Amino acid sequence: MNIIAHFYKAILFFIFLIIIAPLSSNSQDYSKTSREEFNEFIMNHPFMVREKLTKEEIKKIPKRDRPDLAWEQDFLTTLDPSTGKPEKSRLFPTLDVIDQMQSALTPAVPGSST
């Protein structure tokens, strides 16, 4: 009797996962047109549209630190497609989760079993 009860509970749980859970998710549905619009937005963004430099001009540019280019890259990679700007309220908690996941990983030697 106990095994049958567990079996029915497992079936009900899987029915919930298959039918009800996807209906209650808050995932954003990006249609193909919104992806195309976002791609067009990124490709026409002032950070992406620049005058083409010759090899000589590129050689003349100082190659030390370019924090302006790093900032532009960070801006474009953290951009929220729905708002067109980085959302710091969601970015920092996400970065905290990533840091926690990376700190939880234990370094292992290649070829070791643990």
C-alpha positions as a Python dict, from the first residue, in 0.01 Angstrom:
ca = {
    (1, 'M'): (0, 0, 0),
    (2, 'N'): (283, 238, 85),
    (3, 'I'): (454, 178, -252),
    (4, 'I'): (130, 247, -440),
    (5, 'A'): (80, 574, -253),
    (6, 'H'): (432, 686, -345),
    (7, 'F'): (367, 585, -705),
    (8, 'Y'): (52, 799, -723),
    (9, 'K'): (231, 1093, -562),
    (10, 'A'): (511, 1064, -818),
    (11, 'I'): (262, 1055, -1106),
    (12, 'L'): (76, 1359, -972),
    (13, 'F'): (406, 1543, -933),
    (14, 'F'): (507, 1471, -1294),
    (15, 'I'): (163, 1577, -1418),
    (16, 'F'): (210, 1904, -1232),
    (17, 'L'): (556, 1952, -1383),
    (18, 'I'): (442, 1874, -1735),
    (19, 'I'): (110, 2061, -1745),
    (20, 'I'): (83, 2324, -1475),
    (21, 'A'): (440, 2448, -1423),
    (22, 'P'): (495, 2575, -1781),
    (23, 'L'): (164, 2762, -1765),
    (24, 'S'): (264, 2948, -1452),
    (25, 'S'): (614, 3048, -1562),
    (26, 'N'): (691, 3415, -1613),
    (27, 'S'): (937, 3364, -1896),
    (28, 'Q'): (944, 3632, -2160),
    (29, 'D'): (846, 3522, -2507),
    (30, 'Y'): (1065, 3698, -2759),
    (31, 'S'): (921, 3661, -3103),
    (32, 'K'): (1138, 3657, -3409),
    (33, 'T'): (1042, 4012, -3491),
    (34, 'S'): (1156, 4140, -3150),
    (35, 'R'): (1486, 3956, -3195),
    (36, 'E'): (1528, 4112, -3536),
    (37, 'E'): (1444, 4454, -3393),
    (38, 'F'): (1696, 4409, -3114),
    (39, 'N'): (1962, 4291, -3360),
    (40, 'E'): (1895, 4598, -3574),
    (41, 'F'): (1913, 4818, -3264),
    (42, 'I'): (2252, 4671, -3166),
    (43, 'M'): (2395, 4688, -3518),
    (44, 'N'): (2289, 5054, -3554),
    (45, 'H'): (2395, 5158, -3204),
    (46, 'P'): (2652, 5441, -3199),
    (47, 'F'): (2901, 5212, -3026),
    (48, 'M'): (2884, 4970, -3318),
    (49, 'V'): (2875, 5223, -3602),
    (50, 'R'): (3217, 5381, -3636),
    (51, 'E'): (3430, 5502, -3916),
    (52, 'K'): (3656, 5236, -4057),
    (53, 'L'): (4021, 5290, -3974),
    (54, 'T'): (4313, 5198, -4193),
    (55, 'K'): (4594, 4977, -4066),
    (56, 'E'): (4817, 5280, -4025),
    (57, 'E'): (4556, 5462, -3819),
    (58, 'I'): (4507, 5157, -3599),
    (59, 'K'): (4883, 5134, -3539),
    (60, 'K'): (4889, 5500, -3426),
    (61, 'I'): (4621, 5448, -3159),
    (62, 'P'): (4773, 5398, -2811),
    (63, 'K'): (4722, 5037, -2706),
    (64, 'R'): (4758, 5070, -2330),
    (65, 'D'): (4422, 5080, -2154),
    (66, 'R'): (4097, 5164, -2325),
    (67, 'P'): (3837, 5183, -2047),
    (68, 'D'): (3601, 5357, -2285),
    (69, 'L'): (3591, 5053, -2513),
    (70, 'A'): (3556, 4820, -2215),
    (71, 'W'): (3262, 5023, -2088),
    (72, 'E'): (3098, 5017, -2430),
    (73, 'Q'): (3135, 4640, -2449),
    (74, 'D'): (2993, 4594, -2099),
    (75, 'F'): (2704, 4824, -2186),
    (76, 'L'): (2613, 4626, -2498),
    (77, 'T'): (2651, 4284, -2335),
    (78, 'T'): (2434, 4372, -2034),
    (79, 'L'): (2167, 4547, -2238),
    (80, 'D'): (1810, 4432, -2173),
    (81, 'P'): (1632, 4382, -2507),
    (82, 'S'): (1295, 4488, -2372),
    (83, 'T'): (1410, 4822, -2228),
    (84, 'G'): (1713, 4902, -2444),
    (85, 'K'): (1936, 4971, -2144),
    (86, 'P'): (2118, 4771, -1875),
    (87, 'E'): (1891, 4693, -1579),
    (88, 'K'): (2115, 4724, -1273),
    (89, 'S'): (1838, 4605, -1043),
    (90, 'R'): (1851, 4263, -1212),
    (91, 'L'): (2217, 4264, -1311),
    (92, 'F'): (2377, 4277, -966),
    (93, 'P'): (2174, 3990, -814),
    (94, 'T'): (2257, 3782, -1122),
    (95, 'L'): (2627, 3858, -1083),
    (96, 'D'): (2603, 3757, -715),
    (97, 'V'): (2451, 3422, -813),
    (98, 'I'): (2728, 3368, -1069),
    (99, 'D'): (2993, 3448, -805),
    (100, 'Q'): (2833, 3201, -562),
    (101, 'M'): (2824, 2930, -827),
    (102, 'Q'): (3188, 2989, -920),
    (103, 'S'): (3302, 2987, -558),
    (104, 'A'): (3114, 2660, -500),
    (105, 'L'): (3319, 2487, -768),
    (106, 'T'): (3614, 2303, -629),
    (107, 'P'): (3928, 2316, -840),
    (108, 'A'): (4024, 1976, -967),
    (109, 'V'): (4329, 1840, -1141),
    (110, 'P'): (4258, 1723, -1495),
    (111, 'G'): (4222, 1347, -1494),
    (112, 'S'): (4130, 1321, -1127),
    (113, 'S'): (3813, 1135, -1037),
    (114, 'T'): (3687, 1395, -787),
}
